[in-house]
Amino acid sequence: PRLAEFQARYPDIQIDLGVSDRTIDLISDNVDCVIRGGELSDQSLVARRIGNLEFITVATPDYLARHGRPQHPLDLESGHRIVTYFSPVSQRRYPLEFHRGGEVVEIASNPHLTVNESNAYVFAIVAGQGVGQITTFQAQQHLERGELARVLEDWPQPALPVYVVYPPNRH
């Protein structure tokens, strides 16, 4: 969303923007930098923390009218459809994760739909496929237009750190 602002500020930088959920190798793919979320494992790269991603649990108002509004994360295990995300690299399914105080609840059983690309994941939830967890920036416009509603607000997920990552020889 802020690409035009960046380009206006730095007009001499040429950008070839690739968007993918696939983790790439910066050196072999000849990429200058990437934005990555989560804890980083490759210590040979330079990483600068640029913020956090906050996740919220959402569903469409129509979905909630048909299936009811969950009051506790465990309510999602019966009578609800779950939309989850899976890694395009490892194929690992990420459960819906809920935290309150010292209590942690993960809902991983029997998802209705599992998607491996973040835009498709958001669109599936907006299309009424079920309950899912997306970032606040992905949800904002859908919440403002009434296309999505927050659920289980008192059970947030921990923020995910976000980094710009680049090889040590590219500044």
C-alpha positions in Angstrom: 0.0 0.0 0.0 2.9 2.4 0.6 4.9 1.6 -2.6 3.9 4.8 -4.4 5.1 6.8 -1.4 8.4 4.9 -1.4 8.9 5.5 -5.1 8.1 9.2 -4.8 10.7 9.5 -2.0 13.3 7.4 -3.8 12.7 7.9 -7.5 16.1 6.6 -8.6 15.6 3.1 -7.2 14.3 0.6 -9.7 11.9 -1.9 -8.3 11.2 -5.4 -9.6 8.5 -6.5 -7.2 7.9 -10.2 -6.8 5.1 -11.3 -4.5 5.0 -14.8 -3.2 4.6 -16.8 0.0 7.5 -19.0 -1.2 10.7 -18.5 0.8 13.5 -17.7 -1.6 17.2 -17.9 -1.5 18.4 -14.3 -1.8 21.8 -15.3 -3.2 20.9 -17.9 -5.8 17.7 -16.0 -6.8 19.8 -12.8 -7.1 17.4 -10.8 -4.9 18.5 -7.6 -3.1 16.1 -7.9 -0.1 13.0 -9.5 1.2 10.5 -8.9 3.9 10.1 -11.9 6.2 7.9 -12.6 9.2 8.7 -14.7 12.2 11.9 -15.7 13.8 14.8 -15.8 11.4 17.1 -18.9 11.1 19.7 -17.8 8.5 22.4 -16.0 10.5 24.4 -15.2 7.3 22.0 -12.5 6.3 21.5 -9.0 7.6 18.1 -8.5 9.2 16.5 -5.2 10.4 13.3 -5.4 12.3 10.8 -3.1 10.8 7.7 -3.9 12.8 5.2 -6.5 13.9 2.2 -8.2 12.3 -0.8 -8.4 14.5 -3.4 -11.1 13.7 -7.1 -11.1 14.4 -9.8 -13.8 14.1 -12.5 -13.0 11.6 -15.5 -14.3 9.7 -18.2 -12.8 7.6 -21.4 -11.5 9.2 -23.3 -13.9 7.1 -21.2 -16.9 8.3 -21.7 -15.8 11.9 -25.5 -15.5 11.4 -25.5 -19.1 10.0 -23.1 -20.7 12.5 -23.2 -18.5 15.5 -20.5 -16.4 17.1 -18.0 -18.4 19.0 -17.5 -17.4 22.7 -14.4 -19.6 23.3 -11.8 -20.9 20.9 -12.9 -24.5 21.6 -16.3 -23.6 20.2 -14.6 -23.7 16.8 -14.2 -27.4 17.1 -17.8 -28.2 16.6 -20.4 -26.5 14.3 -17.9 -24.2 12.7 -15.8 -24.2 9.5 -12.2 -23.4 9.9 -9.9 -21.8 7.2 -6.2 -22.4 7.8 -3.0 -21.6 6.0 -0.3 -24.0 5.0 3.3 -23.4 4.0 4.0 -23.6 0.3 7.5 -24.9 1.2 7.1 -27.4 4.1 3.3 -28.1 3.5 2.9 -27.6 7.3 -0.6 -26.5 8.3 -0.7 -23.6 10.8 -3.3 -24.0 13.4 -5.5 -21.1 14.6 -3.7 -19.9 17.8 -5.3 -18.2 20.7 -3.7 -16.7 23.8 -5.3 -15.2 27.0 -3.3 -14.8 30.1 -1.1 -17.9 30.4 -3.6 -20.1 28.5 -2.9 -21.1 24.9 -5.4 -22.9 22.7 -4.6 -24.2 19.2 -7.3 -25.3 16.8 -5.8 -27.5 14.2 -8.3 -30.3 13.7 -10.3 -30.8 10.5 -10.1 -27.5 8.7 -12.8 -26.9 6.1 -10.3 -25.3 3.7 -6.5 -24.9 3.8 -4.7 -22.4 1.5 -1.0 -21.8 0.7 -1.1 -18.2 -0.5 -2.0 -15.3 1.7 -4.2 -13.3 -0.7 -6.2 -16.5 -1.5 -6.5 -17.2 2.2 -8.0 -13.7 2.9 -10.3 -14.0 -0.1 -11.6 -17.4 1.1 -12.5 -15.9 4.5 -14.1 -12.9 2.9 -16.1 -15.3 0.7 -17.6 -16.8 3.8 -15.7 -20.1 3.8 -15.3 -20.0 7.6 -13.4 -18.5 10.5 -9.7 -17.6 10.0 -6.9 -15.5 11.4 -5.5 -12.7 9.2 -3.3 -9.6 9.8 -5.0 -6.4 10.9 -3.8 -4.7 7.7 -5.3 -7.4 5.5 -8.6 -7.1 7.5 -8.9 -3.4 7.8 -10.8 -2.5 4.6 -13.0 -5.6 4.9 -13.9 -4.6 8.5 -14.6 -1.0 7.5 -16.9 -2.2 4.6 -18.7 -4.6 6.9 -17.5 -7.6 4.9 -15.8 -9.2 8.0 -16.4 -9.1 11.7 -13.9 -9.8 14.5 -14.5 -12.7 16.8 -12.8 -13.9 19.9 -11.2 -10.5 20.4 -10.2 -11.3 24.0 -8.1 -14.2 22.6 -5.4 -12.5 20.6 -2.4 -14.1 18.9 1.1 -12.9 19.7 2.5 -10.3 17.3 4.8 -11.7 14.6 8.1 -9.8 14.1 8.7 -8.5 10.6 12.2 -8.0 9.1 13.8 -6.6 5.9 16.5 -9.2 5.1 19.4 -8.8 2.7 22.8 -10.4 2.0 25.7 -8.7 3.8 27.2 -7.4 0.6 24.1 -5.5 -0.6 23.4 -2.2 1.1 
